[in-house]
C-alpha cells in the first residue's frame, strides 16, 4: 500500500521551494562578457551588401561595434533600432559600427525595408537566413524568449551584454558603448 501522505508532502515541499526562487532573476541571452564573437552569415536587407549573404562580424573585424539581435519586429524594436542608428551616427567618426539583426528571418524583410525608408537609417538591417533555426541563434546563445540582445564588442570579444530592454533602457547600451570606446581610443 502506498503512503499518499508522503507523496503529497514531497509535492508540497517542491512547490514551496519553487516559490523561494527570486522573481527578479536576470534573463540570460547572448554571449558572456569576454567571449569571442564568431562569424555568422546573415542576409543583408538594407546595407551595402543588400540581397547578399554577409558576415558583419567579419566585416567589422576589430572595430568597436554593437551587434543587436531582435527576436522580431514591432514598435519597441523599431524604436531601439532608431536609437542604435543614432548611437552609430554619434560615434562613426571613431570607427564605430553597428548592425541590427532580426532573428525571425525573411518575414521581417518588408518591415525592415519600410523602417529604413521611413527613418533613413544608415546601419545595416539584416535577417537570419534560416530564421530562429539559424545556427547563429545557437552560436550566440540567443534566448528565444528574450526580445533583444545587444552585444557591445571590440577586437572580436564581447565587452558588454545588455539583454531584454525596452526603448527606455537603451541608455545601458549607450553607456556600455561609451565605456568601451573610452577604453579603446586607438580604434
VODRENDREN-409370 format. One record per residue (C-alpha): residue in three letters; x, y, z. Coordinates in steps of 0.1 Angstrom, whole numbers, plus 5000, padded with zeros to 4 digits. Layout:
BEGIN
AlaXYZ...
***
This chain:
BEGIN
Unk500050005000Unk501350354991Unk501850625015Unk499950914998Unk500851155026Unk504551135018Unk503951184981Unk501651484988Unk504251625013Unk507051594987Unk504951774961Unk504152044986Unk507752094996Unk508752104959Unk506152374953Unk507252584982Unk510852554971Unk509852684937Unk508252984953Unk511553084970Unk513353134937Unk513853504933Unk511353654909Unk513953914897Unk516353664883Unk518253824854Unk517253694820Unk520253544802Unk520753574764Unk523853614742Unk527553564747Unk529153634781Unk531453934785Unk534953824774Unk533653564749Unk534953584713Unk532453674686Unk532253404659Unk531553454623Unk527853434613Unk526453484578Unk523253694576Unk521153814548Unk521654194542Unk518354364537Unk519354734536Unk523154764539Unk525954794514Unk525554414506Unk521754434501Unk520354094490Unk523653914497Unk524853684525Unk527353874545Unk529153834579Unk529154174596Unk531054034625Unk533853964599Unk533354294582Unk533654494614Unk536754284625Unk538454464654Unk536454784651Unk534354874681Unk530754784674Unk527354684686Unk525754354674Unk522054394681Unk519754094679Unk515954134679Unk513553834681Unk511054004658Unk509554324646Unk507354584663Unk507254934677Unk509854874705Unk512154714681Unk511855004656Unk512555254684Unk515555064696Unk516955034660Unk516555414655Unk518355464688Unk521155234677Unk521455424644Unk521655754664Unk524455594685Unk526255494653Unk525955844638Unk527256004670Unk530355774671Unk531055674635Unk534055914633Unk535655694659Unk535355394635Unk532355264655Unk529955024637Unk526554874644Unk524154624628Unk520554524637Unk519754164631Unk516254024631Unk516153664643Unk512653594628Unk514153574593Unk512753654558Unk509353754570Unk510954074585Unk512454194552Unk509554424541Unk509254564576Unk513054644577Unk512954804542Unk510055024552Unk511755124585Unk514955214567Unk513055424541Unk510955604567Unk513855674592Unk516755704568Unk518855464588Unk522555414579Unk523255104599Unk522754774580Unk519454594588Unk519754214583Unk517853894590Unk518953544600Unk518853334568Unk517153044585Unk515153244610Unk515153124646Unk516552784635Unk519652954621Unk522952834636Unk523753194646Unk521053174673Unk522852884689Unk526353014683Unk525453344700Unk523353164728Unk520253374720Unk517353304743Unk514153274721Unk512053424750Unk514153744750Unk513054034728Unk516554174722Unk520254124730Unk522954394724Unk526554284724Unk529054564726Unk532254424711Unk535754524702Unk538654324689Unk536054044683Unk535454004720Unk532254094740Unk532854404762Unk529254424774Unk525954234771Unk522654424775Unk519654204773Unk515854234771Unk515454614773Unk512754844762Unk513455184745Unk513855354779Unk516655114787Unk518855194757Unk520955424778Unk522655104791Unk523855024756Unk524955384750Unk526855384784Unk528555044776Unk529555174742Unk530955494757Unk532955294782Unk534255064755Unk535255354733Unk537055534761Unk538955214769Unk539955164732Unk540755514719Unk543155394692Unk540355234671
***
